[in-house]
């Protein structure tokens, strides 16, 4: 199982932090670096939130090995034609290392503050499906295409230059919805990403995804299975206990957090949990790193999981 790092970009990410973390992730041997795409954090006060696609463009030309991408870029405030164009260009710039994670959008606060219509849940997923169709069509078609949906329209549209990778970057759909989300992943994605899911539940969702894939005539091996989950790690037990004690009430119990799929441990303790995810069929795990200034912790985590 490959191990990557996942950042909450809306919780204080700026250029110095992004550049330092990217270099650390690249140097320490992690498989990839992923980040959320938000205008602002979910609750006040507002914090730094470095623009996603600008940050990925920098990453493409300042790293050489790691894979990267958004978890996930919403169609609710990014037109899918723009997303497809940016993704193809950034993927080419990086030599084919981008994974294009896309989503329906969910955070009410940023949509209200910046004037975007989140829509109700049913309409939101209808719009998401149209967005997936637009992105997939533009990335895959070497000829001008038309698309006439309720939310998006194309008229003789084509991406030029064509993506260097046939079909462009790998398309990722994240989420735990057994029917619509997994159905869309089976139809459009090359990677499915479960969010904060313990191994047993991941296995159940993965089996349901197999059923959706069979319905649309795709082999089960055609889609990579990944998980993005929390990570509370320290080099020793005393530091781990301090981290847990600083958490809000009700979220400081290590056993309870592990039961929800959060990776919690000191030193090599995390290896057993990671092995459980691997045994459940997870091919890549993205560990959420909350403290954006704790580079020493990232280095220590790498030593614990790679040595």
N, C-alpha and C positions, 0 to 999 in steps of 0.2 A: 504494500500500500504506500502510495506517495503522500508526503506530508507537506502542506503549504500553510501560508499565513494569510489571515483575513482581518482587515481593518474596518472599523466604523468611521468612514471618512468625515461624517458630520460632527464628530465628537472631538474637534480640536485639531484636525489635520491641516497642516500648512506646509510650505515648501521645505523649510529646514527639517521638519519631522519626516516628511515623505522621502526626501532624498537620503536621509540617514537610515531609515528603515529599509529602503530598497537596497542599499548597498550591503546592509547587514544580512538581509534575506538571501541575496545573491551569494555572498561570501560564505555563509554558513551551511549551504547545501540544501536548503528548502526547495521543493519542486516549483513553487509559484508564490505569487503575491496578488491578492485580490482585495477589492475594497467596495464598499457600498456607494451608491449614487444618490445623494440627497442635497437639497439646498441648505437645509439647516437640521439641527437635532430635534427630536420629537417633543422635548419639553424645555421651557426657558430655564436659564438664560441662553441666548444664542452663543454659539462657539464657532471657531474657525472651521470652514468646510471647503477644502480645496476642490476646485472644479474638476470633475471626473475625467473628461476626455482630454483636457489639457495635461492633467497629471499622467495619463496613460501614454500620451505622445512623448512626454519627457522620458518615461520609463522605457519605451520602445527603443530609444536611441542611447540610453545611458546604462542599460544592462545588456548582457549577451546570452544568458542561459535560461533564466526563469521564465515560466509561463505566467500570464497575468490576465486580468480582466475585471469587469464590473460584476458584483453580486448585489443587485442586478440593476440594469439601466431601464427605467420605466418608460413605457410608451405614453404615459399620461402627461408628461411634460417634455418629452423628446419625440419629435416626429420621426417615424420609422425610416423615412427616406434619408434624413440626416444621420440617423444612427447607422444605417447600412453604409453610407458613404464614409463616415468617420472610421467605422470598424474596419472596412476594407483597407483604408489608407494606413491606419495604425498597424494592422496585421502585416502589411507589406513592409512597413518601416522596420518592424521588429524581426523580420525574417520568418514569419509564420508562428508567433508565440502567443497571440491573443486568443482568448476564449470569450465570445460575445454572450454575456449573460443578460437576458432581457426579462422584464416583468410588467405586471399590470399597473403598478403603483399602489401605495397603501397609506402613506403618512399624511393625515389630514392637515397638519399644521403647515407644512411647506406649501401645499397646494393652495391653502387659504392665503398665506402671506404673499405669495408671488403670482396669484391670479390664474391658477390652473384648475380646471374642472376635473375633480377626482371621479365623479359619477358614482351611482349605486353599484353594488357588487355585480349584478347580472350584466349591466351595461359596460362596466369596467372590463369584464372578461370578454365581452363581445368585441370591444375595441382592441383588447390585447390580441385576440385571435386575428383580427384584421391586420394589426401591426406585424404579427409574425408572418402573415402571408406576404405583406409588402417587403419585409426584410429578406425573407427566403427567396422570393421571386427576383428581386434586384440582384442579390448575390449570385444566384444560379443562372440567370438568363443572359446569354450573349447577344440577344436581340431585343429591340424595344418592346416594352410590355404595357398592357392596359390593365387597370384594376379599378373597379367602381364599387366601393363599399360605402357604408353609412358614414364612417369616420375618416376614411382616407381614400384618395383617388389618384391614379396614375394614368397618364396619357402619353404613350410612346416614350416611356421612361427607360433609361439604361444607365448603368454605372460604367463610366470610362475614366481612367483606364480600368480594364477588367482586373479583378483580384488575382494576384499571383498564384494563390492556392485555388484550385478548382472548387467553386462553391463558396470561397471566402473562408473566414474563420469559423471554428467550431461554434455552433449555436447552443447555448445552455439555457434551460428553463428550470427555475428553482421553485420549490414548494412541496407541500405534503398533502394536497388535495387528491383524494383517491380517484376521482372521476375526471373532472374537467382539467385540472392541472396535469395529471399524469397522461390524460388523453392528448393534450396539446404537446406534451413532451414526446410522446410516441410518434406523433405526426410530423413534428418540425425539428426536434432537437437532436444533437449528437452527444449531449451530456445532460443528465438529470441530477439536480443538486437538492438533497433533502436538508431541511433546516432544523437544527437542535433536536435531533432524533436519536434515541438510544438504539443500540444494535438490533434488538428484537423487533422493534417497530420498523426500522429500516428494512429488514428482511421482508416483512409483510408488504410494505409499500413497493419494494423492488419486485416482488412476485406479482403484484397488481399491475405494475408497469409492463412486465412480460406479457400479461394478458392483453393489454392495450396494443403492444407491439404486434402481437399475433393477429389482432383484428385488422391492422392496417398493412399487414404483409411484410413487416420488417423483422430481420433476425434479432434475437435478444442481445446478441453481441454487438449490435450496431450503435449502442448508446452507452457512454461511460457513466458509471454510478459514483457520485461523490456526496459528501456531507460537509456542511458548514456548521460548526458548533462552538460553544464557549470553551475557553481554556483558562483555568486558574492554576498557575504554575509558579513554583519558587525553587530555588536551588536546594533549600533545606526545610525541614519541618517547621522550625520557628518562624521563618519568613512566610511560609504558607499559612500557618495559623494566624499571623498578623493580617494577611490579605483577606482571609475568610472573616475575621472579626470586624474588618472595616466595611464589609458588605451590608446592604440594608437588611433589616430584620426579616426573617423568613427565607433568606437566600444565602445563608452562611453555613448550612449543614453540608459537609462534604459528601456524605452518603446520599442525601437527597438530591444534590446536584448531579452526582454520577448517575443516579437512576433516571434523570431527565436527559442524559446524553452528554452532559458537560464533562470535559476532561479535567480532572482535578488531581493534583499530586505534587510531590516534592521529589526532585532528583529522578531516578529511574522508575519511580512508582507509576508514572504515566504509561510505561510500556505495556503493562497488562491491559489497560483500557484500550489502547490503540490496537492491540492484538485482537480484542473482541470486535472492534469495527472491521478489521481486515477479514476476520472469519465470517462476518455477516455479508461480505461481498462488496464492501466499500473499496473503491479503487484509488480514491484520493480524498483526504480529509483536509479541510481548511480550518485551522485553529484560530479562533477570534482572539486577537491580542489587543486588550483594552488600553493598557498604559503605553501611550505612544512614545514616551521618553525612556522606557525601560529597555534599552538596547542590550544591557548586560544580561537581562532575563532571557531575551531571545537567543543570545549566544549560549546561555546555559541550557535552554530548552533543546537547542540543536545538538549539543553534546549528549544530552540525556537520551534522545531518540535516534541518533545516528551512530552512536558508538557503543 
